[in-house]
Amino acid sequence: MESTFVAALLLQIALFLPLNIVLSTLETIKLGVHNTQNPEKEQTFEIAERITHLDPYIDLMLLKLDRVVKYEDHIRPICILLGPEQELLNSTNDLTITGWGQISNENATQRPWILQTAELKRIHWDDCGRPHGYICAEAAYQFACQGDSGGPLAAYVKHNQETVNAQVGVLHGGLTDRCDSFSQYVDVVNFTNWIVDMIRLNKKI
């Protein structure tokens, strides 16, 4: 299976900037990064084209890469469910955030050298001051933190009698200085039509 498109909403950007601003300045991205001290399996791609969402408050962007991405054990796509199966995501409360963000409240510049994950629980958007269209999630001792922005919120769901890792949201904000509260995510289900339309317009489906 191959693709020349990467959804920027899957990227892990360890910077204190909105996703669209960060990606507008990048010329390359790396795939297959899991351990920064063991980069042998990393692959670097040039960004050939950027497709931004028209709403400047929505931090979503599609990237067209300079060549085909060949999926391997260490480079795998995350699923974006379409159609009725999206209801599985709306009813899933067990979520996982992945990122390269801050890991110490005592040292705000400390970053991990191994990709981090945290298991979160969905909470109602009314409880975190966000309108419908956003997802809020938290856990007792695990939190998203500064530098995780743009990272994927995912869930394991059944698809065609298989368990797949599906994209639920994109980390948007709500991070406190000590990273000890809920985090807020753009709900990907609300933008799957846009993602599909943009790829079709670029003749990649």
Buried (B, 14 or more C-beta within 10 A) or exposed (E): EEBBBBBBBBBBBBBEEBBBEBBEEBEEBEBBBEEBEEEEBBBEBEBEEBBBBEEEEBBBBBBBBEEEBEEEEEBEBBBBBEEEBBEBBEEBEEBBBBBBBBBEEEEBEEBBEEBBEBEBBBBEBEEBEBEEEBBBBBBEEBBBBBBBBBBBBBBEBEBEEEEBBBBBBBBBBBBEEEBEBBBBBBBBBBBBEBBEEBBEEBEEE
